[in-house]
Amino acid sequence: MILLKPQTLLAAACAAFLAACSPGQTAEPAQRLAEAAAAGTPLYGHQDDLMYGHSWNANLETAPDLTRSDVKDACGHYPAILGLDMGGIELGDARNLDGNDFALMREAAIAHHARGGIVSLSWHLRNPLTGGDAWDVSSDKVVASVLRRTEA
């Protein structure tokens, strides 16, 4: 397994995310958030809402339009915010740490945005020292190892 330097990985990810957003695309969600805050309107978010739910998993064969949502089934509306995790992309994996296909996640983000929703991306990347998952605390040397790499 080849692990990239954390600073290289972070810079590449930031550049890719910023390149995907034009100023008009980032201003619109910010405006919606400001309006909701001013009105005192709470916004509900749900991680992986379009990806899987109670007794179902999305895939392009059975749900190409990505309209299935347990939240929508329960309350009649999609959540305002769709959360997706990028964990695994740093390894070149086809699926994230939850088993969601990255290509399908991209389509889900586009579909949610097209419906007026906000997309939130988190990234629980692998432990850069041990290769363990994001919650691996088996070594107290991780931060020091990352800092040494950034100084090189």
C-alpha positions as CSV (number, residue, x, y, z in Angstrom):
1,M,0.0,0.0,0.0
2,I,1.3,3.4,-1.0
3,L,0.4,6.3,1.3
4,L,0.8,9.8,0.0
5,K,2.2,12.5,2.2
6,P,-0.6,14.0,4.1
7,Q,0.1,17.6,2.9
8,T,0.2,16.4,-0.7
9,L,-3.1,14.5,-0.3
10,L,-4.8,17.5,1.4
11,A,-3.6,20.0,-1.2
12,A,-4.8,17.7,-4.0
13,A,-8.2,17.2,-2.4
14,C,-8.7,20.9,-1.7
15,A,-7.8,21.8,-5.2
16,A,-10.2,19.2,-6.6
17,F,-13.1,20.4,-4.4
18,L,-12.4,24.0,-5.2
19,A,-12.1,23.4,-8.9
20,A,-15.5,21.7,-8.8
21,C,-17.2,24.8,-7.4
22,S,-17.6,28.0,-9.3
23,P,-18.2,31.2,-7.3
24,G,-21.9,31.1,-8.2
25,Q,-22.3,27.6,-7.0
26,T,-20.8,28.3,-3.6
27,A,-22.7,31.6,-3.1
28,E,-26.1,29.9,-3.5
29,P,-25.8,27.4,-0.6
30,A,-24.2,30.1,1.6
31,Q,-27.2,32.4,0.9
32,R,-29.7,29.6,1.7
33,L,-27.9,29.0,5.0
34,A,-27.9,32.7,5.9
35,E,-31.6,33.0,5.1
36,A,-32.4,29.9,7.2
37,A,-30.4,31.3,10.1
38,A,-32.0,34.7,9.9
39,A,-35.5,33.1,9.9
40,G,-34.6,30.8,12.7
41,T,-35.3,27.8,10.5
42,P,-33.6,24.6,11.6
43,L,-32.0,22.5,8.9
44,Y,-31.9,18.7,9.2
45,G,-29.0,16.7,7.8
46,H,-28.6,13.0,7.2
47,Q,-25.4,11.1,6.5
48,D,-25.6,8.8,3.4
49,D,-29.3,9.6,3.0
50,L,-29.5,8.7,-0.7
51,M,-27.0,5.8,-0.4
52,Y,-28.7,3.3,1.9
53,G,-31.5,3.0,4.4
54,H,-33.7,0.6,6.3
55,S,-33.6,-2.6,4.2
56,W,-32.2,-1.0,1.0
57,N,-28.9,0.0,-0.7
58,A,-28.7,2.3,-3.7
59,N,-27.1,1.2,-6.9
60,L,-27.3,2.5,-10.5
61,E,-29.3,-0.6,-11.6
62,T,-32.1,-0.3,-9.1
63,A,-32.1,3.4,-8.3
64,P,-30.5,5.3,-11.1
65,D,-32.3,8.6,-10.2
66,L,-31.3,8.3,-6.5
67,T,-34.7,9.3,-5.2
68,R,-34.9,6.8,-2.4
69,S,-34.6,8.2,1.1
70,D,-35.8,7.0,4.5
71,V,-36.1,10.6,5.6
72,K,-38.3,11.5,2.7
73,D,-40.4,8.3,3.4
74,A,-40.8,9.3,7.0
75,C,-41.5,13.0,6.7
76,G,-42.2,13.8,3.1
77,H,-39.1,15.8,2.4
78,Y,-35.4,15.1,1.7
79,P,-33.1,16.4,4.4
80,A,-31.7,19.8,3.8
81,I,-28.1,18.5,4.1
82,L,-26.7,15.3,2.6
83,G,-23.5,14.1,4.2
84,L,-21.1,11.9,2.4
85,D,-17.7,10.6,3.5
86,M,-14.6,10.4,1.3
87,G,-12.7,7.9,3.4
88,G,-10.9,5.5,1.1
89,I,-10.5,7.8,-1.8
90,E,-6.9,8.5,-0.7
91,L,-6.2,4.8,-1.4
92,G,-7.7,4.9,-4.8
93,D,-10.6,2.7,-3.6
94,A,-13.8,2.4,-5.7
95,R,-15.9,2.5,-2.4
96,N,-15.7,4.6,0.7
97,L,-15.4,3.3,4.2
98,D,-19.1,2.7,4.5
99,G,-19.1,0.7,1.3
100,N,-20.6,3.4,-0.9
101,D,-19.5,3.6,-4.5
102,F,-17.7,6.9,-5.1
103,A,-19.2,7.2,-8.6
104,L,-22.7,6.7,-7.1
105,M,-21.8,9.2,-4.3
106,R,-21.0,11.8,-7.0
107,E,-24.4,11.2,-8.7
108,A,-26.1,11.4,-5.3
109,A,-24.4,14.8,-4.5
110,I,-25.5,16.1,-7.9
111,A,-29.0,14.9,-7.5
112,H,-29.3,16.4,-4.0
113,H,-27.9,19.7,-5.2
114,A,-30.3,19.8,-8.1
115,R,-33.2,19.4,-5.6
116,G,-32.0,22.4,-3.8
117,G,-30.1,20.5,-1.1
118,I,-26.7,21.2,0.5
119,V,-24.0,18.6,0.3
120,S,-21.5,18.2,3.1
121,L,-18.3,16.1,2.6
122,S,-16.3,14.6,5.4
123,W,-13.1,12.7,5.1
124,H,-12.1,10.0,7.5
125,L,-8.8,9.0,5.9
126,R,-6.6,6.1,7.0
127,N,-4.1,6.6,9.8
128,P,-1.0,7.8,7.9
129,L,1.5,6.1,10.3
130,T,-0.2,2.7,11.0
131,G,-2.4,2.3,7.9
132,G,-5.3,1.6,10.3
133,D,-8.6,3.3,10.0
134,A,-9.4,6.8,11.0
135,W,-10.2,5.7,14.6
136,D,-6.9,3.8,15.0
137,V,-5.3,5.1,18.2
138,S,-2.8,2.2,18.6
139,S,0.2,4.6,18.4
140,D,0.9,7.9,20.1
141,K,3.4,8.8,17.4
142,V,1.0,9.7,14.6
143,V,1.0,13.4,14.9
144,A,4.8,13.6,15.3
145,S,5.2,11.4,12.2
146,V,3.0,13.7,10.2
147,L,4.7,16.8,11.4
148,R,8.2,15.4,10.6
149,R,6.9,14.6,7.0
150,T,5.7,18.2,6.6
151,E,9.1,19.6,7.6
152,A,11.0,17.4,5.1
